[in-house]
């Protein structure tokens, strides 16, 4: 007879091994159990050590491996049309920069996105989101940046908000208004002034964004212009992220680190001083192998330097209509291994705990620990390394969001 007070649970999940990803490692618990209450993990460990409990639902997963829900921390999921024609151009030898100069690239997506209604954007983005969710994603970042006007940017951010309302997925919204030049502006400084004086204050006042991003590159905005944009974001209480050092080295990463940027993304051309600055500021490196692959780039991110300085490396799809039409975060995990030299453990950390940090969510998401949100996936695999091994395939057995099993739309 025991007088032990039972722990109260909404659900108990057992019958599988767990890769918790605590501290960025598999941190395996064999024959594990996870107890959930109010959408959070209240107990996790070897099932043989379970205390007395009471639960409304008990699930026997029947084998496999549980990991944290995957986190896609860099996407451009909302856009009008597509750029399959430009894909053909690139395969015929036309460079990304030349396509952009001809009015293609981001500019063509801006026109299509401006022309699309909010309902049309929700419908097209929903199809892409379903693919990512079916592959294990429970949290996703969605950027604006194809509106490039006050109304256009707000429309995109509204669509991102509505996707979270309709689907069992957490959406973090990023204002990427400094993505490219809109057709009605011919002076970059004047456009940055417009963003600082009009767009960012309105976005902040409406609470429509969780962060601010910019494309710092020769075909986009200079380090000085982006710095001014970030100063405004900081004054409005919005954290920053940056697309930097994708095509050349301009010092954008170091500048962003001075603002304690959540992440610096792409970063194929970063140098050791950039990496040092990231390490000191806690800025996450977001690797985007889909764009590297699609653009047939040859300059790889300096993985050894990032490891040397202990910079966390996240992985994302960069899902977008032009340079990374990727709808599988698992495929990006494989590509980060085969193209960039990450280990499968590093790849899984990049799609979970480090991706959470890149979104400012490290305290609540990205690993399976007591107190964290109960977002996890049970996979039909024999080891967690298989998630980076298989190219495609339906490996998800159970997708659990906030402690409830969900596959598609919210009920």
DALINMO-V450465 format. One record per residue. N is the residue number from 1. RES is the residue in one letter. PSI is psi as a letter, one per 40 degrees, with the letter a starting at -180 (none if undefined). OMEGA is omega in whole degrees, 0 to 359 (none if undefined). Layout:
# DALINMO-V450465
n=N res=RES psi=PSI omega=OMEGA
n=N res=RES psi=PSI omega=OMEGA
This chain:
# DALINMO-V450465
n=1 res=X psi=h omega=180
n=2 res=X psi=i omega=176
n=3 res=X psi=e omega=182
n=4 res=X psi=h omega=177
n=5 res=X psi=h omega=182
n=6 res=X psi=i omega=172
n=7 res=X psi=i omega=183
n=8 res=X psi=h omega=183
n=9 res=X psi=i omega=167
n=10 res=X psi=d omega=181
n=11 res=X psi=i omega=175
n=12 res=X psi=h omega=182
n=13 res=X psi=h omega=183
n=14 res=X psi=i omega=177
n=15 res=X psi=f omega=178
n=16 res=X psi=i omega=172
n=17 res=X psi=i omega=182
n=18 res=X psi=h omega=165
n=19 res=X psi=h omega=188
n=20 res=X psi=d omega=185
n=21 res=X psi=f omega=174
n=22 res=X psi=h omega=181
n=23 res=X psi=f omega=175
n=24 res=X psi=e omega=179
n=25 res=X psi=i omega=180
n=26 res=X psi=d omega=179
n=27 res=X psi=g omega=192
n=28 res=X psi=h omega=166
n=29 res=X psi=h omega=179
n=30 res=X psi=i omega=180
n=31 res=X psi=f omega=190
n=32 res=X psi=i omega=170
n=33 res=X psi=i omega=178
n=34 res=X psi=h omega=177
n=35 res=X psi=h omega=186
n=36 res=X psi=h omega=174
n=37 res=X psi=h omega=179
n=38 res=X psi=f omega=175
n=39 res=X psi=e omega=180
n=40 res=X psi=i omega=178
n=41 res=X psi=h omega=178
n=42 res=X psi=e omega=175
n=43 res=X psi=h omega=175
n=44 res=X psi=h omega=180
n=45 res=X psi=a omega=176
n=46 res=X psi=h omega=184
n=47 res=X psi=d omega=180
n=48 res=X psi=e omega=180
n=49 res=X psi=e omega=181
n=50 res=X psi=h omega=172
n=51 res=X psi=i omega=174
n=52 res=X psi=h omega=184
n=53 res=X psi=i omega=170
n=54 res=X psi=h omega=183
n=55 res=X psi=i omega=177
n=56 res=X psi=d omega=182
n=57 res=X psi=h omega=175
n=58 res=X psi=h omega=186
n=59 res=X psi=h omega=171
n=60 res=X psi=h omega=187
n=61 res=X psi=e omega=173
n=62 res=X psi=f omega=177
n=63 res=X psi=i omega=182
n=64 res=X psi=a omega=181
n=65 res=X psi=h omega=175
n=66 res=X psi=h omega=172
n=67 res=X psi=i omega=169
n=68 res=X psi=i omega=172
n=69 res=X psi=i omega=181
n=70 res=X psi=i omega=183
n=71 res=X psi=h omega=179
n=72 res=X psi=g omega=194
n=73 res=X psi=e omega=177
n=74 res=X psi=h omega=175
n=75 res=X psi=i omega=172
n=76 res=X psi=f omega=195
n=77 res=X psi=d omega=182
n=78 res=X psi=h omega=177
n=79 res=X psi=i omega=175
n=80 res=X psi=i omega=177
n=81 res=X psi=a omega=172
n=82 res=X psi=i omega=183
n=83 res=X psi=f omega=178
n=84 res=X psi=d omega=179
n=85 res=X psi=d omega=178
n=86 res=X psi=d omega=175
n=87 res=X psi=d omega=178
n=88 res=X psi=d omega=178
n=89 res=X psi=d omega=181
n=90 res=X psi=d omega=179
n=91 res=X psi=e omega=175
n=92 res=X psi=e omega=170
n=93 res=X psi=e omega=180
n=94 res=X psi=h omega=183
n=95 res=X psi=i omega=177
n=96 res=X psi=d omega=181
n=97 res=X psi=d omega=180
n=98 res=X psi=d omega=178
n=99 res=X psi=d omega=179
n=100 res=X psi=d omega=181
n=101 res=X psi=d omega=181
n=102 res=X psi=e omega=180
n=103 res=X psi=e omega=177
n=104 res=X psi=a omega=179
n=105 res=X psi=b omega=184
n=106 res=X psi=d omega=183
n=107 res=X psi=d omega=180
n=108 res=X psi=d omega=177
n=109 res=X psi=d omega=177
n=110 res=X psi=d omega=180
n=111 res=X psi=d omega=182
n=112 res=X psi=d omega=181
n=113 res=X psi=d omega=177
n=114 res=X psi=d omega=183
n=115 res=X psi=d omega=183
n=116 res=X psi=i omega=175
n=117 res=X psi=i omega=178
n=118 res=X psi=d omega=180
n=119 res=X psi=d omega=179
n=120 res=X psi=d omega=179
n=121 res=X psi=d omega=177
n=122 res=X psi=d omega=182
n=123 res=X psi=d omega=183
n=124 res=X psi=d omega=179
n=125 res=X psi=d omega=179
n=126 res=X psi=d omega=179
n=127 res=X psi=d omega=180
n=128 res=X psi=d omega=180
n=129 res=X psi=d omega=179
n=130 res=X psi=d omega=178
n=131 res=X psi=d omega=180
n=132 res=X psi=d omega=178
n=133 res=X psi=d omega=180
n=134 res=X psi=d omega=180
n=135 res=X psi=e omega=172
n=136 res=X psi=e omega=181
n=137 res=X psi=h omega=176
n=138 res=X psi=e omega=176
n=139 res=X psi=h omega=181
n=140 res=X psi=i omega=171
n=141 res=X psi=h omega=177
n=142 res=X psi=h omega=181
n=143 res=X psi=i omega=165
n=144 res=X psi=a omega=175
n=145 res=X psi=e omega=173
n=146 res=X psi=e omega=175
n=147 res=X psi=d omega=177
n=148 res=X psi=f omega=170
n=149 res=X psi=i omega=181
n=150 res=X psi=d omega=181
n=151 res=X psi=d omega=182
n=152 res=X psi=d omega=179
n=153 res=X psi=d omega=179
n=154 res=X psi=d omega=178
n=155 res=X psi=d omega=180
n=156 res=X psi=d omega=180
n=157 res=X psi=d omega=175
n=158 res=X psi=d omega=178
n=159 res=X psi=d omega=178
n=160 res=X psi=d omega=178
n=161 res=X psi=d omega=182
n=162 res=X psi=d omega=177
n=163 res=X psi=d omega=177
n=164 res=X psi=d omega=179
n=165 res=X psi=d omega=186
n=166 res=X psi=d omega=188
n=167 res=X psi=i omega=176
n=168 res=X psi=g omega=182
n=169 res=X psi=i omega=175
n=170 res=X psi=h omega=181
n=171 res=X psi=h omega=171
n=172 res=X psi=h omega=186
n=173 res=X psi=h omega=180
n=174 res=X psi=h omega=178
n=175 res=X psi=h omega=180
n=176 res=X psi=f omega=182
n=177 res=X psi=d omega=177
n=178 res=X psi=g omega=182
n=179 res=X psi=d omega=182
n=180 res=X psi=i omega=178
n=181 res=X psi=h omega=174
n=182 res=X psi=i omega=185
n=183 res=X psi=d omega=183
n=184 res=X psi=e omega=177
n=185 res=X psi=i omega=174
n=186 res=X psi=e omega=179
n=187 res=X psi=h omega=185
n=188 res=X psi=d omega=179
n=189 res=X psi=d omega=179
n=190 res=X psi=d omega=179
n=191 res=X psi=d omega=177
n=192 res=X psi=d omega=176
n=193 res=X psi=d omega=180
n=194 res=X psi=d omega=180
n=195 res=X psi=d omega=183
n=196 res=X psi=d omega=185
n=197 res=X psi=d omega=189
n=198 res=X psi=d omega=190
n=199 res=X psi=d omega=183
n=200 res=X psi=d omega=178
n=201 res=X psi=d omega=180
n=202 res=X psi=d omega=179
n=203 res=X psi=d omega=180
n=204 res=X psi=d omega=181
n=205 res=X psi=d omega=180
n=206 res=X psi=e omega=182
n=207 res=X psi=f omega=187
n=208 res=X psi=e omega=183
n=209 res=X psi=i omega=176
n=210 res=X psi=e omega=180
n=211 res=X psi=i omega=179
n=212 res=X psi=i omega=183
n=213 res=X psi=i omega=178
n=214 res=X psi=i omega=177
n=215 res=X psi=h omega=181
n=216 res=X psi=h omega=185
n=217 res=X psi=i omega=181
n=218 res=X psi=d omega=180
n=219 res=X psi=e omega=181
n=220 res=X psi=b omega=186
n=221 res=X psi=i omega=182
n=222 res=X psi=i omega=177
n=223 res=X psi=d omega=181
n=224 res=X psi=d omega=179
n=225 res=X psi=d omega=180
n=226 res=X psi=d omega=178
n=227 res=X psi=d omega=179
n=228 res=X psi=d omega=177
n=229 res=X psi=d omega=179
n=230 res=X psi=d omega=178
n=231 res=X psi=d omega=177
n=232 res=X psi=d omega=179
n=233 res=X psi=d omega=180
n=234 res=X psi=d omega=180
n=235 res=X psi=d omega=180
n=236 res=X psi=e omega=178
n=237 res=X psi=f omega=181
n=238 res=X psi=h omega=176
n=239 res=X psi=i omega=185
n=240 res=X psi=i omega=174
n=241 res=X psi=i omega=181
n=242 res=X psi=h omega=164
n=243 res=X psi=h omega=187
n=244 res=X psi=i omega=174
n=245 res=X psi=f omega=176
n=246 res=X psi=d omega=185
n=247 res=X psi=e omega=182
n=248 res=X psi=i omega=180
n=249 res=X psi=h omega=182
n=250 res=X psi=e omega=182
n=251 res=X psi=e omega=180
n=252 res=X psi=d omega=181
n=253 res=X psi=d omega=179
n=254 res=X psi=d omega=179
n=255 res=X psi=d omega=180
n=256 res=X psi=d omega=179
n=257 res=X psi=d omega=179
n=258 res=X psi=e omega=175
n=259 res=X psi=e omega=185
n=260 res=X psi=f omega=181
n=261 res=X psi=i omega=175
n=262 res=X psi=d omega=182
n=263 res=X psi=i omega=168
n=264 res=X psi=h omega=193
n=265 res=X psi=i omega=187
n=266 res=X psi=c omega=170
n=267 res=X psi=f omega=177
n=268 res=X psi=d omega=186
n=269 res=X psi=e omega=178
n=270 res=X psi=i omega=180
n=271 res=X psi=i omega=186
n=272 res=X psi=d omega=179
n=273 res=X psi=d omega=176
n=274 res=X psi=d omega=182
n=275 res=X psi=d omega=176
n=276 res=X psi=d omega=181
n=277 res=X psi=d omega=178
n=278 res=X psi=d omega=180
n=279 res=X psi=d omega=182
n=280 res=X psi=d omega=184
n=281 res=X psi=e omega=183
n=282 res=X psi=e omega=181
n=283 res=X psi=h omega=180
n=284 res=X psi=h omega=172
n=285 res=X psi=h omega=177
n=286 res=X psi=h omega=181
n=287 res=X psi=h omega=185
n=288 res=X psi=g omega=185
n=289 res=X psi=d omega=179
n=290 res=X psi=d omega=178
n=291 res=X psi=d omega=177
n=292 res=X psi=d omega=181
n=293 res=X psi=d omega=185
n=294 res=X psi=d omega=180
n=295 res=X psi=e omega=180
n=296 res=X psi=f omega=178
n=297 res=X psi=i omega=180
n=298 res=X psi=e omega=180
n=299 res=X psi=h omega=181
n=300 res=X psi=i omega=174
n=301 res=X psi=i omega=182
n=302 res=X psi=g omega=186
n=303 res=X psi=d omega=182
n=304 res=X psi=d omega=179
n=305 res=X psi=d omega=179
n=306 res=X psi=d omega=176
n=307 res=X psi=d omega=183
n=308 res=X psi=d omega=183
n=309 res=X psi=e omega=176
n=310 res=X psi=f omega=178
n=311 res=X psi=h omega=179
n=312 res=X psi=h omega=181
n=313 res=X psi=h omega=175
n=314 res=X psi=i omega=179
n=315 res=X psi=h omega=179
n=316 res=X psi=i omega=181
n=317 res=X psi=d omega=190
n=318 res=X psi=f omega=186
n=319 res=X psi=h omega=181
n=320 res=X psi=i omega=188
n=321 res=X psi=e omega=188
n=322 res=X psi=d omega=190
n=323 res=X psi=e omega=177
n=324 res=X psi=g omega=179
n=325 res=X psi=g omega=188
n=326 res=X psi=h omega=180
n=327 res=X psi=f omega=177
n=328 res=X psi=h omega=176
n=329 res=X psi=d omega=176
n=330 res=X psi=d omega=177
n=331 res=X psi=d omega=177
n=332 res=X psi=d omega=176
n=333 res=X psi=d omega=177
n=334 res=X psi=d omega=182
n=335 res=X psi=d omega=177
n=336 res=X psi=d omega=176
n=337 res=X psi=d omega=187
n=338 res=X psi=d omega=183
n=339 res=X psi=d omega=186
n=340 res=X psi=e omega=176
n=341 res=X psi=e omega=175
n=342 res=X psi=i omega=172
n=343 res=X psi=i omega=176
n=344 res=X psi=d omega=177
n=345 res=X psi=d omega=177
n=346 res=X psi=d omega=180
n=347 res=X psi=d omega=179
n=348 res=X psi=d omega=175
n=349 res=X psi=d omega=180
n=350 res=X psi=d omega=180
n=351 res=X psi=e omega=180
n=352 res=X psi=c omega=190
n=353 res=X psi=d omega=180
n=354 res=X psi=d omega=176
n=355 res=X psi=d omega=177
n=356 res=X psi=d omega=179
n=357 res=X psi=d omega=179
n=358 res=X psi=e omega=177
n=359 res=X psi=e omega=181
n=360 res=X psi=f omega=185
n=361 res=X psi=e omega=186
n=362 res=X psi=d omega=181
n=363 res=X psi=e omega=187
n=364 res=X psi=e omega=187
n=365 res=X psi=i omega=169
n=366 res=X psi=e omega=175
n=367 res=X psi=i omega=182
n=368 res=X psi=g omega=182
n=369 res=X psi=i omega=178
n=370 res=X psi=h omega=179
n=371 res=X psi=e omega=181
n=372 res=X psi=i omega=180
n=373 res=X psi=h omega=183
n=374 res=X psi=g omega=173
n=375 res=X psi=h omega=179
n=376 res=X psi=i omega=182
n=377 res=X psi=h omega=170
n=378 res=X psi=h omega=186
n=379 res=X psi=i omega=177
n=380 res=X psi=g omega=181
n=381 res=X psi=i omega=180
n=382 res=X psi=e omega=176
n=383 res=X psi=i omega=181
n=384 res=X psi=d omega=178
n=385 res=X psi=d omega=180
n=386 res=X psi=d omega=181
n=387 res=X psi=d omega=175
n=388 res=X psi=e omega=185
n=389 res=X psi=d omega=183
n=390 res=X psi=h omega=174
n=391 res=X psi=g omega=182
n=392 res=X psi=a omega=182
n=393 res=X psi=i omega=180
n=394 res=X psi=g omega=184
n=395 res=X psi=e omega=184
n=396 res=X psi=h omega=172
n=397 res=X psi=d omega=181
n=398 res=X psi=h omega=176
n=399 res=X psi=h omega=186
n=400 res=X psi=h omega=182
n=401 res=X psi=h omega=182
n=402 res=X psi=f omega=176
n=403 res=X psi=e omega=179
n=404 res=X psi=i omega=179
n=405 res=X psi=h omega=180
n=406 res=X psi=i omega=172
n=407 res=X psi=d omega=185
n=408 res=X psi=b omega=183
n=409 res=X psi=i omega=174
n=410 res=X psi=i omega=180
n=411 res=X psi=none omega=none
